[in-house]
Amino acid sequence: MDRILENFITTLRRSGVRVSVAETMDALRAAELSGYADRRILKDFLSASLAKSLPEKEMFERCFRHFFSIDDEFGEDFPAEHNTTPPAVQGAAFLTQAFLSGDGGGLTIAFNEAAGRADIGSIQSPTQKGLYTQRFFQELGMEALNRDIRMLTDEGGQEALAQVRFLEIMRDTLIERVRNFIQRQLDLYARQRVDELSEGYMRNMHLSSLDTRDLMRIHMIVQKMVKQLKDRYSRKQKAARRGRLDFKKTLRQSVTYGGLPFDIHWKSKKMDRPEIVAICDVSRSVSNVVRFFLLVVYSLNEAISRIRSFTFCSNLVEVSHLFVTYPLQEALAMLKSGQGLPILMNRTDYGSSLCDFVDQYADSLTKNTTVIILGDARNNYWNPR
C-alpha cells in the first residue's frame, strides 16, 4: 500500500474514525485516480471513501489538514520566496543543493521521507518536541548543511559570502517551519493520546465520583457503546426479518422441480420492540447513576418502542415530557436541578412513591413493558407499605 496513505489511515483510526479493509482499498483506488498533486481533489476523493457520518467528516477534515500540512511548510515555492538563488555548489549536501537550485519538489519529498524516518507520529508530550525536532534535523542532513556554510565562510570571496547569507536565511526559515510542523503533529497525535487515556480513566471510574463537567465526555463514551449495541440489534433484526429456513415447506415445493430447491421458503417470528418504564430515585446518593442510566436508555430510543420515565424522592413525578421537549443533555440538567418539576426533595419515600405509581399508572403496563426501578432502596424508616 502507498506509505503516505497507510500513515494517513492510521491517523484516522487513532482519531476514532472507523476504517474497514474494504474502505481502505477504496481509498487506495481513489488516491491512484486523483494523485497527490491537487490536495482539494484528493481530499474529496478520500472523504467520500473514508468518512461516513458528520462527526467523522469533521475529524477527517482536521486530520487531513494536519497530516498534509508538510506541503504547506515545504511546498515548491519555498525557495522561491526569497531573492534569486545564487549558483549551486558542486559536491555539496542535499539541503545546500536544494536551496541553491530552488528545488522545492525535492525538498517536499525529502521532508516527507524525513518525517517518516523520524517517526513524528509517535510524539505524545510537549516535552518531546526538542527530541523529535533534533531527529527531524538529523534525518534531513542539517549537520551537512551547517558544514557547507562553514566551508563557504572559510573560503571567503563575494560569491561565497552571498551563498552563505542565502543559506543562513534558508536554514533559519527551515528551522522555524520544522518547529511549526512538529507543533501541529503534537496537536494531532498527542491530543489523541490524552483523549484515549482520559476515556480509559472514565470507563473505569465509579459512577458516584462523576462530576457535572464529566457529562459531555461520558456522553461521547455512551454514544460509542450505544452504537455497538445498535449494530448488534440491527443484525438480529435483519436476521429476524428474513427468518430461518423452512426446510419442510421448501422440500415440498421442490418436488415440482424434481427435488431441486428453486423456491426457498423462510419462517420468521415477529419481534416486538420492548417498552421501558424507568422509575428513578433522584436523591443525592444515586443521582449520578440515574443520569447515566437515563443517558443510555434514551440513546437507545430507536430500538425501544416507548420510554416512560418517572423520578421520585418524597413523591413520584413523571418526567417523560422533558426528554421529548428538550435535548438529552438539557433534560438531564433540568432533572438534576428539579427546575419546573413538582418533586419534593425531602427524605426518600419508596413506599409512597411506588404506591402512587401503581394507583396512577399501572393500567398503562403491557406484556411488552419492562419496569426498571433504580435506587439505593433506602426508605428512611417510612412505611414500606
C-alpha positions as CSV (number, residue, x, y, z in Angstrom):
1,M,0.0,0.0,0.0
2,D,1.0,3.6,-0.6
3,R,3.0,4.5,2.6
4,I,1.6,8.1,2.8
5,L,-2.0,6.8,2.5
6,E,-1.3,4.0,5.0
7,N,0.0,6.5,7.6
8,F,-3.0,8.8,7.0
9,I,-5.5,6.0,7.5
10,T,-3.6,5.0,10.7
11,T,-4.0,8.6,11.9
12,L,-7.7,8.5,11.2
13,R,-8.2,5.3,13.1
14,R,-6.3,6.7,16.1
15,S,-8.6,9.7,16.0
16,G,-11.7,7.5,16.3
17,V,-12.7,7.2,12.6
18,R,-13.5,3.6,11.9
19,V,-12.0,2.5,8.6
20,S,-12.6,-1.1,7.3
21,V,-10.3,-3.0,4.9
22,A,-12.8,-2.5,2.1
23,E,-12.8,1.2,2.7
24,T,-9.0,1.2,2.7
25,M,-9.0,-0.4,-0.7
26,D,-11.5,2.1,-2.0
27,A,-9.3,4.9,-0.7
28,L,-6.2,3.4,-2.3
29,R,-8.0,3.3,-5.7
30,A,-9.3,6.9,-5.2
31,A,-5.7,8.1,-4.5
32,E,-4.5,6.3,-7.6
33,L,-7.1,8.1,-9.7
34,S,-6.7,11.6,-8.1
35,G,-3.0,11.6,-7.4
36,Y,-1.4,13.8,-4.7
37,A,-0.9,16.9,-6.8
38,D,-4.3,18.5,-6.2
39,R,-5.0,18.4,-2.5
40,R,-8.6,19.5,-2.9
41,I,-9.5,16.7,-5.3
42,L,-7.6,14.2,-3.1
43,K,-9.5,15.3,0.0
44,D,-12.9,15.0,-1.7
45,F,-12.0,11.5,-3.0
46,L,-10.7,10.2,0.3
47,S,-13.6,11.8,2.3
48,A,-16.1,10.0,0.1
49,S,-14.3,6.7,0.8
50,L,-13.4,7.0,4.5
51,A,-15.8,9.4,6.3
52,K,-19.4,8.1,6.8
53,S,-21.0,10.4,9.3
54,L,-20.9,14.1,10.1
55,P,-18.6,13.7,13.2
56,E,-16.3,11.5,11.1
57,K,-16.2,14.1,8.3
58,E,-15.3,16.8,10.8
59,M,-12.5,14.6,12.2
60,F,-11.4,13.7,8.7
61,E,-11.1,17.5,7.8
62,R,-8.9,18.1,10.9
63,C,-6.7,15.0,10.3
64,F,-6.3,15.8,6.6
65,R,-5.3,19.5,7.4
66,H,-2.7,18.5,9.9
67,F,-1.4,15.4,8.1
68,F,-0.7,17.1,4.8
69,S,0.5,20.4,6.4
70,I,4.0,19.4,5.5
71,D,3.4,20.6,1.9
72,D,2.2,23.9,3.3
73,E,5.5,24.3,5.1
74,F,7.7,23.0,2.3
75,G,5.9,23.5,-1.0
76,E,7.6,24.1,-4.3
77,D,7.6,27.8,-3.8
78,F,9.6,27.5,-0.6
79,P,13.0,28.6,-2.0
80,A,11.3,31.0,-4.4
81,E,10.0,33.1,-1.6
82,H,13.5,34.6,-1.2
83,N,15.7,36.5,-3.5
84,T,17.2,35.0,-6.6
85,T,19.2,32.0,-5.6
86,P,23.0,32.0,-6.1
87,P,24.6,29.4,-8.3
88,A,24.8,25.9,-6.8
89,V,27.9,24.5,-5.1
90,Q,29.3,21.3,-6.7
91,G,29.6,18.3,-4.3
92,A,27.6,20.0,-1.6
93,A,25.0,18.4,0.8
94,F,21.4,17.8,-0.4
95,L,19.9,20.7,1.5
96,T,22.6,23.1,0.2
97,Q,22.0,21.9,-3.4
98,A,18.2,22.0,-3.0
99,F,18.2,25.6,-1.6
100,L,20.7,27.0,-4.1
101,S,19.0,25.3,-7.1
102,G,15.4,26.2,-5.9
103,D,14.3,22.5,-5.9
104,G,11.1,22.8,-4.0
105,G,9.8,19.5,-5.2
106,G,12.9,17.7,-4.0
107,L,12.5,19.4,-0.6
108,T,8.9,18.2,-0.3
109,I,9.9,14.6,-1.0
110,A,12.8,14.8,1.4
111,F,10.7,16.2,4.2
112,N,8.0,13.6,3.8
113,E,10.7,10.9,4.0
114,A,12.4,12.5,6.9
115,A,9.2,12.8,8.9
116,G,8.6,9.1,8.4
117,R,12.1,8.1,9.4
118,A,11.9,10.3,12.5
119,D,8.6,8.7,13.4
120,I,6.9,12.0,14.2
121,G,3.6,10.3,14.6
122,S,4.8,8.8,17.9
123,I,5.1,12.2,19.7
124,Q,3.0,12.2,22.8
125,S,4.1,15.1,25.0
126,P,5.2,18.7,24.6
127,T,8.4,17.8,26.4
128,Q,9.3,15.6,23.4
129,K,9.3,18.5,20.9
130,G,13.0,19.1,21.2
131,L,13.8,15.4,20.8
132,Y,11.7,15.0,17.6
133,T,12.9,18.3,16.2
134,Q,16.5,17.0,16.5
135,R,15.6,13.7,14.9
136,F,13.9,15.6,12.1
137,F,17.0,17.7,11.5
138,Q,19.3,14.7,11.7
139,E,17.2,12.8,9.0
140,L,17.2,16.0,6.8
141,G,21.0,16.4,7.0
142,M,21.1,19.7,8.9
143,E,24.7,19.0,10.1
144,A,25.9,18.6,6.5
145,L,24.2,22.0,5.6
146,N,26.0,23.7,8.6
147,R,29.3,22.2,7.4
148,D,28.8,23.6,3.9
149,I,28.1,27.0,5.4
150,R,31.3,26.9,7.4
151,M,33.3,25.8,4.4
152,L,31.9,28.7,2.3
153,T,32.6,31.1,5.1
154,D,36.2,29.9,5.3
155,E,36.6,30.1,1.5
156,G,35.7,33.8,1.5
157,G,35.0,35.8,-1.7
158,Q,32.0,37.8,-2.7
159,E,30.2,34.9,-4.4
160,A,30.8,32.5,-1.4
161,L,29.6,35.1,1.1
162,A,26.4,35.7,-0.9
163,Q,25.8,31.9,-0.8
164,V,26.4,31.9,2.9
165,R,23.9,34.7,3.6
166,F,21.3,33.0,1.4
167,L,21.9,29.6,3.0
168,E,21.6,31.1,6.5
169,I,18.3,32.7,5.6
170,M,17.0,29.4,4.2
171,R,18.3,27.5,7.3
172,D,16.5,29.8,9.7
173,T,13.3,29.6,7.7
174,L,13.7,25.8,7.6
175,I,14.1,25.6,11.4
176,E,11.0,27.8,12.0
177,R,8.9,25.8,9.6
178,V,10.1,22.4,11.0
179,R,9.2,23.6,14.5
180,N,5.7,24.7,13.3
181,F,5.2,21.3,11.7
182,I,6.3,19.5,14.9
183,Q,3.8,21.6,16.9
184,R,1.0,20.7,14.5
185,Q,1.9,17.0,14.7
186,L,1.9,17.3,18.5
187,D,-1.6,18.9,18.4
188,L,-2.8,15.9,16.2
189,Y,-1.1,12.9,17.9
190,A,-0.6,13.9,21.5
191,R,-4.2,15.2,21.8
192,Q,-5.4,11.8,20.6
193,R,-3.3,10.1,23.2
194,V,-4.6,12.3,26.0
195,D,-8.2,11.7,24.9
196,E,-7.5,7.9,24.9
197,L,-6.1,8.0,28.4
198,S,-9.0,10.2,29.6
199,E,-11.6,7.9,28.1
200,G,-9.9,4.8,29.6
201,Y,-10.0,6.5,33.0
202,M,-13.7,7.5,32.6
203,R,-14.7,4.0,31.6
204,N,-13.2,2.6,34.9
205,M,-14.4,5.5,37.1
206,H,-17.1,4.9,39.8
207,L,-20.3,6.5,38.7
208,S,-20.7,8.1,42.1
209,S,-17.5,10.0,41.5
210,L,-18.6,11.6,38.3
211,D,-18.8,15.4,38.2
212,T,-21.1,17.6,36.0
213,R,-18.1,18.6,33.9
214,D,-17.6,15.0,33.0
215,L,-21.0,14.5,31.5
216,M,-20.0,15.6,28.0
217,R,-17.2,13.1,27.8
218,I,-19.3,10.4,29.3
219,H,-22.0,11.2,26.7
220,M,-19.4,10.6,23.9
221,I,-18.4,7.3,25.5
222,V,-22.0,6.2,25.9
223,Q,-22.6,7.1,22.2
224,K,-19.9,4.6,21.2
225,M,-21.4,1.9,23.5
226,V,-24.8,2.6,22.1
227,K,-23.6,2.3,18.5
228,Q,-22.2,-1.1,19.2
229,L,-25.5,-2.2,20.8
230,K,-27.5,-0.8,17.9
231,D,-25.2,-2.6,15.4
232,R,-25.8,-5.9,17.2
233,Y,-29.5,-5.3,17.5
234,S,-29.9,-4.3,13.8
235,R,-28.1,-7.6,12.7
236,K,-30.6,-9.6,14.8
237,Q,-33.5,-7.6,13.3
238,K,-32.2,-8.3,9.8
239,A,-31.9,-12.0,10.5
240,A,-35.4,-11.9,12.1
241,R,-37.0,-10.2,9.1
242,R,-35.5,-12.8,6.8
243,G,-36.3,-15.7,9.2
244,R,-35.0,-19.2,9.3
245,L,-35.1,-21.7,6.5
246,D,-38.4,-23.6,6.4
247,F,-37.0,-26.9,5.4
248,K,-40.2,-28.9,5.2
249,K,-42.1,-26.3,3.1
250,T,-39.0,-25.9,0.8
251,L,-38.7,-29.6,0.4
252,R,-42.4,-30.0,-0.5
253,Q,-42.2,-27.2,-3.1
254,S,-39.0,-28.7,-4.6
255,V,-40.9,-31.9,-5.7
256,T,-42.3,-29.9,-8.6
257,Y,-38.8,-29.2,-9.8
258,G,-37.5,-32.8,-9.4
259,G,-36.2,-32.2,-5.9
260,L,-34.2,-29.1,-6.8
261,P,-34.9,-26.3,-4.2
262,F,-35.6,-23.5,-6.6
263,D,-38.3,-22.0,-4.4
264,I,-36.8,-21.2,-0.9
265,H,-39.2,-20.6,2.0
266,W,-38.4,-18.9,5.2
267,K,-40.3,-18.9,8.5
268,S,-40.0,-15.8,10.7
269,K,-41.0,-14.8,14.2
270,K,-42.3,-11.3,14.8
271,M,-40.1,-9.3,17.1
272,D,-41.9,-6.8,19.2
273,R,-39.9,-3.8,20.3
274,P,-39.8,-3.5,24.0
275,E,-41.4,-0.8,26.1
276,I,-39.5,0.6,29.1
277,V,-40.8,2.3,32.3
278,A,-38.0,3.7,34.4
279,I,-38.7,4.7,38.0
280,C,-35.7,6.5,39.3
281,D,-34.6,7.7,42.7
282,V,-33.1,11.2,42.3
283,S,-31.8,11.7,45.8
284,R,-28.2,12.8,46.0
285,S,-26.8,9.4,46.8
286,V,-27.8,7.9,43.4
287,S,-28.3,11.0,41.2
288,N,-25.2,10.4,39.0
289,V,-26.1,6.7,38.5
290,V,-29.6,7.7,37.5
291,R,-28.4,10.3,35.0
292,F,-26.0,7.8,33.4
293,F,-28.8,5.2,33.2
294,L,-31.2,7.6,31.5
295,L,-28.5,8.7,29.1
296,V,-28.0,5.1,28.0
297,V,-31.8,4.4,27.8
298,Y,-32.7,7.5,25.8
299,S,-29.8,7.0,23.4
300,L,-31.3,3.6,22.6
301,N,-34.7,5.1,21.7
302,E,-34.5,3.7,18.1
303,A,-34.6,0.2,19.4
304,I,-37.2,0.8,22.1
305,S,-40.9,1.2,21.2
306,R,-41.7,3.6,24.1
307,I,-39.9,5.0,27.1
308,R,-41.7,6.5,30.1
309,S,-39.6,7.8,32.9
310,F,-40.5,8.7,36.5
311,T,-38.5,10.3,39.2
312,F,-39.2,10.3,42.9
313,C,-37.8,11.3,46.3
314,S,-40.6,12.1,48.7
315,N,-43.2,11.8,45.9
316,L,-43.4,10.5,42.3
317,V,-43.3,12.7,39.2
318,E,-43.4,11.7,35.5
319,V,-40.6,13.4,33.5
320,S,-41.0,11.8,30.1
321,H,-42.1,15.1,28.6
322,L,-38.6,16.6,29.4
323,F,-36.9,14.2,27.0
324,V,-39.4,14.9,24.3
325,T,-39.2,18.7,24.6
326,Y,-35.5,19.3,25.3
327,P,-32.2,17.9,24.1
328,L,-30.9,15.0,26.1
329,Q,-28.2,16.9,27.9
330,E,-30.5,19.8,28.8
331,A,-33.2,17.4,30.0
332,L,-30.7,15.7,32.3
333,A,-29.6,19.0,33.7
334,M,-33.2,20.0,34.4
335,L,-33.7,16.7,36.1
336,K,-30.8,17.3,38.5
337,S,-31.9,20.8,39.4
338,G,-35.6,19.9,39.6
339,Q,-36.5,23.1,37.7
340,G,-40.2,23.2,36.8
341,L,-40.9,19.8,38.4
342,P,-43.4,19.4,41.3
343,I,-41.0,17.0,43.1
344,L,-40.4,17.2,46.8
345,M,-36.7,16.7,47.7
346,N,-37.1,15.6,51.3
347,R,-36.4,12.2,52.7
348,T,-36.8,9.4,50.2
349,D,-40.1,7.5,50.5
350,Y,-40.1,4.4,48.3
351,G,-43.4,3.0,49.7
352,S,-45.5,6.2,49.0
353,S,-43.8,6.7,45.6
354,L,-44.4,3.1,44.4
355,C,-48.0,3.2,45.6
356,D,-48.5,6.4,43.6
357,F,-47.2,4.6,40.5
358,V,-49.5,1.6,41.0
359,D,-52.5,3.7,41.6
360,Q,-52.0,6.2,38.7
361,Y,-50.1,4.3,36.0
362,A,-50.4,0.5,36.5
363,D,-53.1,0.4,33.7
364,S,-50.5,1.5,31.1
365,L,-48.3,-1.6,31.6
366,T,-48.5,-4.3,29.0
367,K,-46.9,-7.7,28.4
368,N,-44.1,-6.0,26.5
369,T,-43.3,-3.5,29.2
370,T,-40.2,-3.8,31.3
371,V,-40.2,-1.9,34.6
372,I,-36.8,-0.8,35.9
373,I,-36.6,0.6,39.4
374,L,-33.3,2.4,40.0
375,G,-32.3,3.4,43.5
376,D,-30.4,2.5,46.7
377,A,-33.5,1.1,48.5
378,R,-33.1,3.4,51.5
379,N,-36.7,4.2,52.7
380,N,-35.5,6.3,55.7
381,Y,-37.8,4.4,58.1
382,W,-41.0,5.4,56.2
383,N,-43.9,2.9,55.9
384,P,-42.8,0.4,53.2
385,R,-46.5,-0.5,52.6
